[in-house]
């Protein structure tokens, strides 16, 4: 009888040990999941920052290389180093051209005059 009681106590102890081991595995799995989620969020943040920097770089490159087509081909219209009067002249010419294209396609941009700035 003492042997049966001892065997039953050992069986119950094995059940309790398995329960604790499974709870420890679940805690480890949950911790790994949280770490993976946190790492993914950090990676997404860095990726967004890199994409924003790339967009800004492309935008700056586009603005620097922005030009207009004239009789002599493409004229470099580098707005960063231009005089304000030249900027105004080019932007007004571009706006008038855009207004004509929109008008030809039955769209309206609004009135463009010398005081209207792009």
PDB file as gemmi writes it, atoms N, CA and C in Angstrom:
CRYST1    1.000    1.000    1.000  90.00  90.00  90.00 P 1                      
ATOM      1  N   UNK A   1       0.815  -1.176   0.000  1.00  0.00           N  
ATOM      2  CA  UNK A   1       0.000   0.000   0.000  1.00  0.00           C  
ATOM      3  C   UNK A   1       0.872   1.257   0.000  1.00  0.00           C  
ATOM      4  N   UNK A   2       1.927   1.242   0.729  1.00  0.00           N  
ATOM      5  CA  UNK A   2       2.819   2.383   0.745  1.00  0.00           C  
ATOM      6  C   UNK A   2       3.427   2.582  -0.623  1.00  0.00           C  
ATOM      7  N   UNK A   3       3.642   1.487  -1.357  1.00  0.00           N  
ATOM      8  CA  UNK A   3       4.200   1.578  -2.694  1.00  0.00           C  
ATOM      9  C   UNK A   3       3.202   2.228  -3.641  1.00  0.00           C  
ATOM     10  N   UNK A   4       1.933   1.837  -3.532  1.00  0.00           N  
ATOM     11  CA  UNK A   4       0.898   2.418  -4.380  1.00  0.00           C  
ATOM     12  C   UNK A   4       0.766   3.917  -4.110  1.00  0.00           C  
ATOM     13  N   UNK A   5       0.793   4.291  -2.819  1.00  0.00           N  
ATOM     14  CA  UNK A   5       0.703   5.702  -2.458  1.00  0.00           C  
ATOM     15  C   UNK A   5       1.903   6.469  -3.020  1.00  0.00           C  
ATOM     16  N   UNK A   6       3.078   5.879  -2.912  1.00  0.00           N  
ATOM     17  CA  UNK A   6       4.299   6.515  -3.424  1.00  0.00           C  
ATOM     18  C   UNK A   6       4.238   6.669  -4.944  1.00  0.00           C  
ATOM     19  N   UNK A   7       3.770   5.632  -5.670  1.00  0.00           N  
ATOM     20  CA  UNK A   7       3.635   5.695  -7.124  1.00  0.00           C  
ATOM     21  C   UNK A   7       2.630   6.767  -7.543  1.00  0.00           C  
ATOM     22  N   UNK A   8       1.539   6.883  -6.812  1.00  0.00           N  
ATOM     23  CA  UNK A   8       0.538   7.920  -7.110  1.00  0.00           C  
ATOM     24  C   UNK A   8       1.135   9.309  -6.896  1.00  0.00           C  
ATOM     25  N   UNK A   9       1.908   9.487  -5.852  1.00  0.00           N  
ATOM     26  CA  UNK A   9       2.550  10.785  -5.597  1.00  0.00           C  
ATOM     27  C   UNK A   9       3.547  11.122  -6.702  1.00  0.00           C  
ATOM     28  N   UNK A  10       4.299  10.122  -7.166  1.00  0.00           N  
ATOM     29  CA  UNK A  10       5.238  10.352  -8.275  1.00  0.00           C  
ATOM     30  C   UNK A  10       4.506  10.719  -9.566  1.00  0.00           C  
ATOM     31  N   UNK A  11       3.383  10.034  -9.826  1.00  0.00           N  
ATOM     32  CA  UNK A  11       2.584  10.345 -11.025  1.00  0.00           C  
ATOM     33  C   UNK A  11       2.084  11.781 -10.967  1.00  0.00           C  
ATOM     34  N   UNK A  12       1.550  12.197  -9.831  1.00  0.00           N  
ATOM     35  CA  UNK A  12       1.054  13.567  -9.681  1.00  0.00           C  
ATOM     36  C   UNK A  12       2.199  14.581  -9.827  1.00  0.00           C  
ATOM     37  N   UNK A  13       3.377  14.247  -9.309  1.00  0.00           N  
ATOM     38  CA  UNK A  13       4.517  15.141  -9.434  1.00  0.00           C  
ATOM     39  C   UNK A  13       4.942  15.279 -10.899  1.00  0.00           C  
ATOM     40  N   UNK A  14       4.917  14.164 -11.670  1.00  0.00           N  
ATOM     41  CA  UNK A  14       5.246  14.233 -13.100  1.00  0.00           C  
ATOM     42  C   UNK A  14       4.244  15.102 -13.845  1.00  0.00           C  
ATOM     43  N   UNK A  15       2.973  14.989 -13.485  1.00  0.00           N  
ATOM     44  CA  UNK A  15       1.936  15.836 -14.114  1.00  0.00           C  
ATOM     45  C   UNK A  15       2.208  17.304 -13.819  1.00  0.00           C  
ATOM     46  N   UNK A  16       2.528  17.607 -12.565  1.00  0.00           N  
ATOM     47  CA  UNK A  16       2.824  19.003 -12.184  1.00  0.00           C  
ATOM     48  C   UNK A  16       4.082  19.486 -12.906  1.00  0.00           C  
ATOM     49  N   UNK A  17       5.115  18.644 -13.012  1.00  0.00           N  
ATOM     50  CA  UNK A  17       6.347  19.023 -13.718  1.00  0.00           C  
ATOM     51  C   UNK A  17       6.071  19.300 -15.196  1.00  0.00           C  
ATOM     52  N   UNK A  18       5.247  18.441 -15.836  1.00  0.00           N  
ATOM     53  CA  UNK A  18       4.894  18.674 -17.252  1.00  0.00           C  
ATOM     54  C   UNK A  18       4.125  19.986 -17.414  1.00  0.00           C  
ATOM     55  N   UNK A  19       3.251  20.274 -16.451  1.00  0.00           N  
ATOM     56  CA  UNK A  19       2.482  21.518 -16.506  1.00  0.00           C  
ATOM     57  C   UNK A  19       3.416  22.731 -16.415  1.00  0.00           C  
ATOM     58  N   UNK A  20       4.349  22.680 -15.489  1.00  0.00           N  
ATOM     59  CA  UNK A  20       5.297  23.794 -15.344  1.00  0.00           C  
ATOM     60  C   UNK A  20       6.177  23.940 -16.584  1.00  0.00           C  
ATOM     61  N   UNK A  21       6.609  22.815 -17.144  1.00  0.00           N  
ATOM     62  CA  UNK A  21       7.439  22.859 -18.359  1.00  0.00           C  
ATOM     63  C   UNK A  21       6.667  23.456 -19.528  1.00  0.00           C  
ATOM     64  N   UNK A  22       5.396  23.077 -19.664  1.00  0.00           N  
ATOM     65  CA  UNK A  22       4.595  23.626 -20.777  1.00  0.00           C  
ATOM     66  C   UNK A  22       4.336  25.112 -20.568  1.00  0.00           C  
ATOM     67  N   UNK A  23       4.113  25.528 -19.333  1.00  0.00           N  
ATOM     68  CA  UNK A  23       3.924  26.962 -19.066  1.00  0.00           C  
ATOM     69  C   UNK A  23       5.202  27.742 -19.364  1.00  0.00           C  
ATOM     70  N   UNK A  24       6.356  27.162 -19.035  1.00  0.00           N  
ATOM     71  CA  UNK A  24       7.626  27.823 -19.334  1.00  0.00           C  
ATOM     72  C   UNK A  24       7.828  27.930 -20.849  1.00  0.00           C  
ATOM     73  N   UNK A  25       7.483  26.859 -21.596  1.00  0.00           N  
ATOM     74  CA  UNK A  25       7.585  26.911 -23.068  1.00  0.00           C  
ATOM     75  C   UNK A  25       6.665  27.976 -23.639  1.00  0.00           C  
ATOM     76  N   UNK A  26       5.439  28.049 -23.117  1.00  0.00           N  
ATOM     77  CA  UNK A  26       4.505  29.076 -23.597  1.00  0.00           C  
ATOM     78  C   UNK A  26       5.041  30.481 -23.321  1.00  0.00           C  
ATOM     79  N   UNK A  27       5.637  30.689 -22.148  1.00  0.00           N  
ATOM     80  CA  UNK A  27       6.191  32.011 -21.819  1.00  0.00           C  
ATOM     81  C   UNK A  27       7.341  32.356 -22.760  1.00  0.00           C  
ATOM     82  N   UNK A  28       8.196  31.364 -23.050  1.00  0.00           N  
ATOM     83  CA  UNK A  28       9.310  31.604 -23.970  1.00  0.00           C  
ATOM     84  C   UNK A  28       8.793  31.917 -25.371  1.00  0.00           C  
ATOM     85  N   UNK A  29       7.807  31.164 -25.834  1.00  0.00           N  
ATOM     86  CA  UNK A  29       7.225  31.401 -27.169  1.00  0.00           C  
ATOM     87  C   UNK A  29       6.600  32.788 -27.236  1.00  0.00           C  
ATOM     88  N   UNK A  30       5.893  33.167 -26.177  1.00  0.00           N  
ATOM     89  CA  UNK A  30       5.273  34.499 -26.147  1.00  0.00           C  
ATOM     90  C   UNK A  30       6.337  35.593 -26.148  1.00  0.00           C  
ATOM     91  N   UNK A  31       7.396  35.399 -25.392  1.00  0.00           N  
ATOM     92  CA  UNK A  31       8.475  36.385 -25.350  1.00  0.00           C  
ATOM     93  C   UNK A  31       9.149  36.508 -26.715  1.00  0.00           C  
ATOM     94  N   UNK A  32       9.401  35.380 -27.379  1.00  0.00           N  
ATOM     95  CA  UNK A  32       9.997  35.418 -28.708  1.00  0.00           C  
ATOM     96  C   UNK A  32       9.072  36.119 -29.700  1.00  0.00           C  
ATOM     97  N   UNK A  33       7.769  35.872 -29.576  1.00  0.00           N  
ATOM     98  CA  UNK A  33       6.808  36.544 -30.453  1.00  0.00           C  
ATOM     99  C   UNK A  33       6.812  38.050 -30.258  1.00  0.00           C  
ATOM    100  N   UNK A  34       6.884  38.480 -28.983  1.00  0.00           N  
ATOM    101  CA  UNK A  34       6.922  39.918 -28.697  1.00  0.00           C  
ATOM    102  C   UNK A  34       8.205  40.543 -29.227  1.00  0.00           C  
ATOM    103  N   UNK A  35       9.335  39.841 -29.053  1.00  0.00           N  
ATOM    104  CA  UNK A  35      10.606  40.360 -29.571  1.00  0.00           C  
ATOM    105  C   UNK A  35      10.578  40.464 -31.090  1.00  0.00           C  
ATOM    106  N   UNK A  36       9.993  39.458 -31.747  1.00  0.00           N  
ATOM    107  CA  UNK A  36       9.889  39.491 -33.207  1.00  0.00           C  
ATOM    108  C   UNK A  36       9.000  40.647 -33.660  1.00  0.00           C  
ATOM    109  N   UNK A  37       7.903  40.845 -32.948  1.00  0.00           N  
ATOM    110  CA  UNK A  37       6.992  41.945 -33.287  1.00  0.00           C  
ATOM    111  C   UNK A  37       7.692  43.291 -33.117  1.00  0.00           C  
ATOM    112  N   UNK A  38       8.430  43.452 -32.018  1.00  0.00           N  
ATOM    113  CA  UNK A  38       9.157  44.690 -31.757  1.00  0.00           C  
ATOM    114  C   UNK A  38      10.227  44.923 -32.825  1.00  0.00           C  
ATOM    115  N   UNK A  39      10.933  43.846 -33.204  1.00  0.00           N  
ATOM    116  CA  UNK A  39      11.952  43.973 -34.242  1.00  0.00           C  
ATOM    117  C   UNK A  39      11.326  44.347 -35.586  1.00  0.00           C  
ATOM    118  N   UNK A  40      10.163  43.767 -35.892  1.00  0.00           N  
ATOM    119  CA  UNK A  40       9.464  44.116 -37.138  1.00  0.00           C  
ATOM    120  C   UNK A  40       9.040  45.578 -37.142  1.00  0.00           C  
ATOM    121  N   UNK A  41       8.558  46.064 -35.994  1.00  0.00           N  
ATOM    122  CA  UNK A  41       8.159  47.461 -35.905  1.00  0.00           C  
ATOM    123  C   UNK A  41       9.360  48.386 -36.091  1.00  0.00           C  
ATOM    124  N   UNK A  42      10.480  48.053 -35.484  1.00  0.00           N  
ATOM    125  CA  UNK A  42      11.692  48.855 -35.653  1.00  0.00           C  
ATOM    126  C   UNK A  42      12.155  48.845 -37.105  1.00  0.00           C  
ATOM    127  N   UNK A  43      12.096  47.670 -37.725  1.00  0.00           N  
ATOM    128  CA  UNK A  43      12.507  47.557 -39.130  1.00  0.00           C  
ATOM    129  C   UNK A  43      11.581  48.390 -40.015  1.00  0.00           C  
ATOM    130  N   UNK A  44      10.276  48.352 -39.745  1.00  0.00           N  
ATOM    131  CA  UNK A  44       9.343  49.152 -40.531  1.00  0.00           C  
ATOM    132  C   UNK A  44       9.601  50.645 -40.345  1.00  0.00           C  
ATOM    133  N   UNK A  45       9.919  51.069 -39.111  1.00  0.00           N  
ATOM    134  CA  UNK A  45      10.231  52.482 -38.875  1.00  0.00           C  
ATOM    135  C   UNK A  45      11.458  52.899 -39.670  1.00  0.00           C  
ATOM    136  N   UNK A  46      12.502  52.075 -39.606  1.00  0.00           N  
ATOM    137  CA  UNK A  46      13.715  52.393 -40.356  1.00  0.00           C  
ATOM    138  C   UNK A  46      13.447  52.407 -41.852  1.00  0.00           C  
ATOM    139  N   UNK A  47      12.620  51.469 -42.307  1.00  0.00           N  
ATOM    140  CA  UNK A  47      12.297  51.409 -43.731  1.00  0.00           C  
ATOM    141  C   UNK A  47      11.526  52.656 -44.160  1.00  0.00           C  
ATOM    142  N   UNK A  48      10.595  53.119 -43.329  1.00  0.00           N  
ATOM    143  CA  UNK A  48       9.854  54.337 -43.647  1.00  0.00           C  
ATOM    144  C   UNK A  48      10.784  55.539 -43.711  1.00  0.00           C  
ATOM    145  N   UNK A  49      11.708  55.621 -42.774  1.00  0.00           N  
ATOM    146  CA  UNK A  49      12.664  56.738 -42.764  1.00  0.00           C  
ATOM    147  C   UNK A  49      13.517  56.702 -44.031  1.00  0.00           C  
ATOM    148  N   UNK A  50      13.991  55.511 -44.396  1.00  0.00           N  
ATOM    149  CA  UNK A  50      14.804  55.381 -45.611  1.00  0.00           C  
ATOM    150  C   UNK A  50      13.999  55.752 -46.848  1.00  0.00           C  
ATOM    151  N   UNK A  51      12.739  55.311 -46.911  1.00  0.00           N  
ATOM    152  CA  UNK A  51      11.896  55.653 -48.056  1.00  0.00           C  
ATOM    153  C   UNK A  51      11.668  57.159 -48.127  1.00  0.00           C  
ATOM    154  N   UNK A  52      11.456  57.785 -46.982  1.00  0.00           N  
ATOM    155  CA  UNK A  52      11.242  59.233 -46.962  1.00  0.00           C  
ATOM    156  C   UNK A  52      12.498  59.966 -47.418  1.00  0.00           C  
ATOM    157  N   UNK A  53      13.671  59.498 -46.959  1.00  0.00           N  
ATOM    158  CA  UNK A  53      14.924  60.112 -47.405  1.00  0.00           C  
ATOM    159  C   UNK A  53      15.104  59.931 -48.914  1.00  0.00           C  
ATOM    160  N   UNK A  54      14.763  58.751 -49.412  1.00  0.00           N  
ATOM    161  CA  UNK A  54      14.890  58.484 -50.852  1.00  0.00           C  
ATOM    162  C   UNK A  54      13.942  59.374 -51.650  1.00  0.00           C  
ATOM    163  N   UNK A  55      12.706  59.521 -51.157  1.00  0.00           N  
ATOM    164  CA  UNK A  55      11.750  60.408 -51.836  1.00  0.00           C  
ATOM    165  C   UNK A  55      12.259  61.847 -51.856  1.00  0.00           C  
ATOM    166  N   UNK A  56      12.780  62.302 -50.722  1.00  0.00           N  
ATOM    167  CA  UNK A  56      13.300  63.673 -50.653  1.00  0.00           C  
ATOM    168  C   UNK A  56      14.482  63.840 -51.600  1.00  0.00           C  
ATOM    169  N   UNK A  57      15.370  62.838 -51.649  1.00  0.00           N  
ATOM    170  CA  UNK A  57      16.519  62.911 -52.542  1.00  0.00           C  
ATOM    171  C   UNK A  57      16.073  62.943 -53.997  1.00  0.00           C  
ATOM    172  N   UNK A  58      15.109  62.103 -54.349  1.00  0.00           N  
ATOM    173  CA  UNK A  58      14.604  62.095 -55.729  1.00  0.00           C  
ATOM    174  C   UNK A  58      13.920  63.413 -56.071  1.00  0.00           C  
ATOM    175  N   UNK A  59      13.180  63.959 -55.096  1.00  0.00           N  
ATOM    176  CA  UNK A  59      12.504  65.234 -55.322  1.00  0.00           C  
ATOM    177  C   UNK A  59      13.519  66.339 -55.555  1.00  0.00           C  
ATOM    178  N   UNK A  60      14.569  66.378 -54.730  1.00  0.00           N  
ATOM    179  CA  UNK A  60      15.618  67.386 -54.899  1.00  0.00           C  
ATOM    180  C   UNK A  60      16.335  67.202 -56.234  1.00  0.00           C  
ATOM    181  N   UNK A  61      16.596  65.956 -56.589  1.00  0.00           N  
ATOM    182  CA  UNK A  61      17.257  65.687 -57.869  1.00  0.00           C  
ATOM    183  C   UNK A  61      16.376  66.135 -59.034  1.00  0.00           C  
ATOM    184  N   UNK A  62      15.067  65.894 -58.914  1.00  0.00           N  
ATOM    185  CA  UNK A  62      14.146  66.316 -59.961  1.00  0.00           C  
ATOM    186  C   UNK A  62      14.112  67.836 -60.063  1.00  0.00           C  
ATOM    187  N   UNK A  63      14.056  68.503 -58.923  1.00  0.00           N  
ATOM    188  CA  UNK A  63      14.004  69.973 -58.937  1.00  0.00           C  
ATOM    189  C   UNK A  63      15.283  70.536 -59.545  1.00  0.00           C  
ATOM    190  N   UNK A  64      16.435  69.923 -59.186  1.00  0.00           N  
ATOM    191  CA  UNK A  64      17.696  70.397 -59.742  1.00  0.00           C  
ATOM    192  C   UNK A  64      17.768  70.193 -61.249  1.00  0.00           C  
ATOM    193  N   UNK A  65      17.256  69.086 -61.721  1.00  0.00           N  
ATOM    194  CA  UNK A  65      17.364  68.785 -63.148  1.00  0.00           C  
ATOM    195  C   UNK A  65      16.142  69.256 -63.930  1.00  0.00           C  
ATOM    196  N   UNK A  66      15.229  69.947 -63.251  1.00  0.00           N  
ATOM    197  CA  UNK A  66      14.010  70.388 -63.916  1.00  0.00           C  
ATOM    198  C   UNK A  66      14.360  71.354 -65.044  1.00  0.00           C  
ATOM    199  N   UNK A  67      13.760  71.169 -66.163  1.00  0.00           N  
ATOM    200  CA  UNK A  67      14.039  72.036 -67.298  1.00  0.00           C  
ATOM    201  C   UNK A  67      12.780  72.272 -68.097  1.00  0.00           C  
ATOM    202  N   UNK A  68      12.898  73.097 -69.089  1.00  0.00           N  
ATOM    203  CA  UNK A  68      11.782  73.348 -69.990  1.00  0.00           C  
ATOM    204  C   UNK A  68      12.308  73.234 -71.407  1.00  0.00           C  
ATOM    205  N   UNK A  69      11.449  72.937 -72.333  1.00  0.00           N  
ATOM    206  CA  UNK A  69      11.868  72.763 -73.717  1.00  0.00           C  
ATOM    207  C   UNK A  69      11.701  74.084 -74.450  1.00  0.00           C  
ATOM    208  N   UNK A  70      12.741  74.498 -75.112  1.00  0.00           N  
ATOM    209  CA  UNK A  70      12.695  75.726 -75.907  1.00  0.00           C  
ATOM    210  C   UNK A  70      13.178  75.447 -77.308  1.00  0.00           C  
ATOM    211  N   UNK A  71      13.449  76.478 -78.069  1.00  0.00           N  
ATOM    212  CA  UNK A  71      13.932  76.304 -79.443  1.00  0.00           C  
ATOM    213  C   UNK A  71      15.311  75.658 -79.471  1.00  0.00           C  
ATOM    214  N   UNK A  72      16.104  75.926 -78.453  1.00  0.00           N  
ATOM    215  CA  UNK A  72      17.458  75.393 -78.414  1.00  0.00           C  
ATOM    216  C   UNK A  72      17.511  74.056 -77.684  1.00  0.00           C  
ATOM    217  N   UNK A  73      16.388  73.400 -77.471  1.00  0.00           N  
ATOM    218  CA  UNK A  73      16.352  72.138 -76.739  1.00  0.00           C  
ATOM    219  C   UNK A  73      15.961  72.374 -75.296  1.00  0.00           C  
ATOM    220  N   UNK A  74      16.394  71.496 -74.427  1.00  0.00           N  
ATOM    221  CA  UNK A  74      16.035  71.618 -73.015  1.00  0.00           C  
ATOM    222  C   UNK A  74      16.942  72.651 -72.365  1.00  0.00           C  
ATOM    223  N   UNK A  75      16.317  73.636 -71.750  1.00  0.00           N  
ATOM    224  CA  UNK A  75      17.042  74.682 -71.046  1.00  0.00           C  
ATOM    225  C   UNK A  75      17.007  74.334 -69.564  1.00  0.00           C  
ATOM    226  N   UNK A  76      18.168  74.294 -68.967  1.00  0.00           N  
ATOM    227  CA  UNK A  76      18.234  73.951 -67.553  1.00  0.00           C  
ATOM    228  C   UNK A  76      17.639  75.085 -66.738  1.00  0.00           C  
ATOM    229  N   UNK A  77      16.633  74.772 -65.969  1.00  0.00           N  
ATOM    230  CA  UNK A  77      15.971  75.776 -65.141  1.00  0.00           C  
ATOM    231  C   UNK A  77      16.225  75.439 -63.681  1.00  0.00           C  
ATOM    232  N   UNK A  78      17.445  75.513 -63.265  1.00  0.00           N  
ATOM    233  CA  UNK A  78      17.810  75.192 -61.894  1.00  0.00           C  
ATOM    234  C   UNK A  78      17.294  76.293 -60.983  1.00  0.00           C  
ATOM    235  N   UNK A  79      16.177  76.030 -60.346  1.00  0.00           N  
ATOM    236  CA  UNK A  79      15.500  77.051 -59.551  1.00  0.00           C  
ATOM    237  C   UNK A  79      16.285  77.443 -58.308  1.00  0.00           C  
ATOM    238  N   UNK A  80      17.178  76.597 -57.848  1.00  0.00           N  
ATOM    239  CA  UNK A  80      17.909  76.903 -56.620  1.00  0.00           C  
ATOM    240  C   UNK A  80      18.854  78.070 -56.826  1.00  0.00           C  
ATOM    241  N   UNK A  81      19.522  78.125 -57.981  1.00  0.00           N  
ATOM    242  CA  UNK A  81      20.530  79.156 -58.223  1.00  0.00           C  
ATOM    243  C   UNK A  81      20.043  80.259 -59.157  1.00  0.00           C  
ATOM    244  N   UNK A  82      18.753  80.324 -59.417  1.00  0.00           N  
ATOM    245  CA  UNK A  82      18.232  81.321 -60.366  1.00  0.00           C  
ATOM    246  C   UNK A  82      17.849  82.623 -59.675  1.00  0.00           C  
ATOM    247  N   UNK A  83      17.846  83.659 -60.447  1.00  0.00           N  
ATOM    248  CA  UNK A  83      17.373  84.963 -59.991  1.00  0.00           C  
ATOM    249  C   UNK A  83      15.850  84.902 -59.915  1.00  0.00           C  
ATOM    250  N   UNK A  84      15.276  85.658 -59.011  1.00  0.00           N  
ATOM    251  CA  UNK A  84      13.825  85.619 -58.791  1.00  0.00           C  
ATOM    252  C   UNK A  84      13.057  85.999 -60.058  1.00  0.00           C  
ATOM    253  N   UNK A  85      13.573  86.960 -60.818  1.00  0.00           N  
ATOM    254  CA  UNK A  85      12.877  87.379 -62.042  1.00  0.00           C  
ATOM    255  C   UNK A  85      12.838  86.248 -63.067  1.00  0.00           C  
ATOM    256  N   UNK A  86      13.940  85.509 -63.175  1.00  0.00           N  
ATOM    257  CA  UNK A  86      13.967  84.384 -64.112  1.00  0.00           C  
ATOM    258  C   UNK A  86      13.005  83.285 -63.664  1.00  0.00           C  
ATOM    259  N   UNK A  87      12.962  83.031 -62.363  1.00  0.00           N  
ATOM    260  CA  UNK A  87      12.027  82.031 -61.847  1.00  0.00           C  
ATOM    261  C   UNK A  87      10.592  82.417 -62.193  1.00  0.00           C  
ATOM    262  N   UNK A  88      10.269  83.694 -61.960  1.00  0.00           N  
ATOM    263  CA  UNK A  88       8.920  84.173 -62.232  1.00  0.00           C  
ATOM    264  C   UNK A  88       8.586  84.052 -63.714  1.00  0.00           C  
ATOM    265  N   UNK A  89       9.515  84.426 -64.568  1.00  0.00           N  
ATOM    266  CA  UNK A  89       9.296  84.370 -66.017  1.00  0.00           C  
ATOM    267  C   UNK A  89       9.047  82.935 -66.474  1.00  0.00           C  
ATOM    268  N   UNK A  90       9.869  82.014 -66.015  1.00  0.00           N  
ATOM    269  CA  UNK A  90       9.713  80.610 -66.417  1.00  0.00           C  
ATOM    270  C   UNK A  90       8.424  80.036 -65.865  1.00  0.00           C  
ATOM    271  N   UNK A  91       8.117  80.328 -64.600  1.00  0.00           N  
ATOM    272  CA  UNK A  91       6.903  79.759 -64.017  1.00  0.00           C  
ATOM    273  C   UNK A  91       5.655  80.318 -64.691  1.00  0.00           C  
ATOM    274  N   UNK A  92       5.654  81.610 -65.051  1.00  0.00           N  
ATOM    275  CA  UNK A  92       4.498  82.185 -65.737  1.00  0.00           C  
ATOM    276  C   UNK A  92       4.329  81.563 -67.120  1.00  0.00           C  
ATOM    277  N   UNK A  93       5.442  81.368 -67.809  1.00  0.00           N  
ATOM    278  CA  UNK A  93       5.385  80.749 -69.137  1.00  0.00           C  
ATOM    279  C   UNK A  93       4.847  79.313 -69.028  1.00  0.00           C  
ATOM    280  N   UNK A  94       5.337  78.595 -68.023  1.00  0.00           N  
ATOM    281  CA  UNK A  94       4.867  77.234 -67.819  1.00  0.00           C  
ATOM    282  C   UNK A  94       3.390  77.206 -67.464  1.00  0.00           C  
ATOM    283  N   UNK A  95       2.951  78.163 -66.644  1.00  0.00           N  
ATOM    284  CA  UNK A  95       1.542  78.217 -66.267  1.00  0.00           C  
ATOM    285  C   UNK A  95       0.660  78.540 -67.469  1.00  0.00           C  
ATOM    286  N   UNK A  96       1.106  79.461 -68.302  1.00  0.00           N  
ATOM    287  CA  UNK A  96       0.316  79.784 -69.501  1.00  0.00           C  
ATOM    288  C   UNK A  96       0.217  78.577 -70.421  1.00  0.00           C  
ATOM    289  N   UNK A  97       1.327  77.852 -70.565  1.00  0.00           N  
ATOM    290  CA  UNK A  97       1.324  76.642 -71.384  1.00  0.00           C  
ATOM    291  C   UNK A  97       0.370  75.598 -70.791  1.00  0.00           C  
ATOM    292  N   UNK A  98       0.411  75.442 -69.481  1.00  0.00           N  
ATOM    293  CA  UNK A  98      -0.474  74.484 -68.818  1.00  0.00           C  
ATOM    294  C   UNK A  98      -1.932  74.905 -68.976  1.00  0.00           C  
ATOM    295  N   UNK A  99      -2.184  76.206 -68.887  1.00  0.00           N  
ATOM    296  CA  UNK A  99      -3.557  76.692 -69.051  1.00  0.00           C  
ATOM    297  C   UNK A  99      -4.071  76.378 -70.451  1.00  0.00           C  
ATOM    298  N   UNK A 100      -3.220  76.545 -71.467  1.00  0.00           N  
ATOM    299  CA  UNK A 100      -3.644  76.251 -72.845  1.00  0.00           C  
ATOM    300  C   UNK A 100      -3.936  74.770 -73.021  1.00  0.00           C  
ATOM    301  N   UNK A 101      -3.090  73.922 -72.433  1.00  0.00           N  
ATOM    302  CA  UNK A 101      -3.327  72.477 -72.558  1.00  0.00           C  
ATOM    303  C   UNK A 101      -4.624  72.089 -71.868  1.00  0.00           C  
ATOM    304  N   UNK A 102      -4.855  72.620 -70.681  1.00  0.00           N  
ATOM    305  CA  UNK A 102      -6.098  72.309 -69.976  1.00  0.00           C  
ATOM    306  C   UNK A 102      -7.300  72.838 -70.741  1.00  0.00           C  
ATOM    307  N   UNK A 103      -7.182  74.031 -71.312  1.00  0.00           N  
ATOM    308  CA  UNK A 103      -8.268  74.603 -72.090  1.00  0.00           C  
ATOM    309  C   UNK A 103      -8.575  73.724 -73.297  1.00  0.00           C  
ATOM    310  N   UNK A 104      -7.536  73.232 -73.969  1.00  0.00           N  
ATOM    311  CA  UNK A 104      -7.729  72.388 -75.144  1.00  0.00           C  
ATOM    312  C   UNK A 104      -8.389  71.057 -74.795  1.00  0.00           C  
ATOM    313  N   UNK A 105      -8.277  70.638 -73.558  1.00  0.00           N  
ATOM    314  CA  UNK A 105      -8.909  69.395 -73.132  1.00  0.00           C  
ATOM    315  C   UNK A 105     -10.200  69.659 -72.358  1.00  0.00           C  
ATOM    316  N   UNK A 106     -10.754  70.840 -72.533  1.00  0.00           N  
ATOM    317  CA  UNK A 106     -12.031  71.238 -71.915  1.00  0.00           C  
ATOM    318  C   UNK A 106     -11.963  71.223 -70.381  1.00  0.00           C  
ATOM    319  N   UNK A 107     -10.828  71.619 -69.850  1.00  0.00           N  
ATOM    320  CA  UNK A 107     -10.662  71.752 -68.415  1.00  0.00           C  
ATOM    321  C   UNK A 107     -10.300  73.202 -68.120  1.00  0.00           C  
ATOM    322  N   UNK A 108     -10.518  73.661 -66.904  1.00  0.00           N  
ATOM    323  CA  UNK A 108     -10.255  75.045 -66.559  1.00  0.00           C  
ATOM    324  C   UNK A 108      -9.283  75.097 -65.391  1.00  0.00           C  
ATOM    325  N   UNK A 109      -8.249  75.926 -65.518  1.00  0.00           N  
ATOM    326  CA  UNK A 109      -7.297  76.104 -64.447  1.00  0.00           C  
ATOM    327  C   UNK A 109      -7.568  77.394 -63.686  1.00  0.00           C  
ATOM    328  N   UNK A 110      -8.078  78.356 -64.342  1.00  0.00           N  
ATOM    329  CA  UNK A 110      -8.283  79.667 -63.725  1.00  0.00           C  
ATOM    330  C   UNK A 110      -7.446  80.691 -64.451  1.00  0.00           C  
ATOM    331  N   UNK A 111      -7.661  81.956 -64.122  1.00  0.00           N  
ATOM    332  CA  UNK A 111      -6.988  83.028 -64.820  1.00  0.00           C  
ATOM    333  C   UNK A 111      -5.539  83.123 -64.387  1.00  0.00           C  
ATOM    334  N   UNK A 112      -4.630  83.236 -65.348  1.00  0.00           N  
ATOM    335  CA  UNK A 112      -3.206  83.389 -65.066  1.00  0.00           C  
ATOM    336  C   UNK A 112      -2.802  84.772 -65.542  1.00  0.00           C  
ATOM    337  N   UNK A 113      -2.195  85.540 -64.630  1.00  0.00           N  
ATOM    338  CA  UNK A 113      -1.709  86.861 -65.019  1.00  0.00           C  
ATOM    339  C   UNK A 113      -0.317  87.066 -64.440  1.00  0.00           C  
ATOM    340  N   UNK A 114       0.212  88.272 -64.572  1.00  0.00           N  
ATOM    341  CA  UNK A 114       1.574  88.552 -64.125  1.00  0.00           C  
ATOM    342  C   UNK A 114       1.716  88.478 -62.611  1.00  0.00           C  
ATOM    343  N   UNK A 115       0.632  88.686 -61.875  1.00  0.00           N  
ATOM    344  CA  UNK A 115       0.707  88.670 -60.419  1.00  0.00           C  
ATOM    345  C   UNK A 115       0.485  87.270 -59.842  1.00  0.00           C  
ATOM    346  N   UNK A 116       0.052  86.348 -60.678  1.00  0.00           N  
ATOM    347  CA  UNK A 116      -0.192  84.980 -60.215  1.00  0.00           C  
ATOM    348  C   UNK A 116       1.142  84.238 -60.154  1.00  0.00           C  
ATOM    349  N   UNK A 117       1.466  83.715 -58.984  1.00  0.00           N  
ATOM    350  CA  UNK A 117       2.723  82.995 -58.808  1.00  0.00           C  
ATOM    351  C   UNK A 117       2.445  81.501 -58.694  1.00  0.00           C  
ATOM    352  N   UNK A 118       3.382  80.721 -59.188  1.00  0.00           N  
ATOM    353  CA  UNK A 118       3.238  79.261 -59.130  1.00  0.00           C  
ATOM    354  C   UNK A 118       3.526  78.773 -57.726  1.00  0.00           C  
TER     355      UNK A 118                                                      
END                                                                             
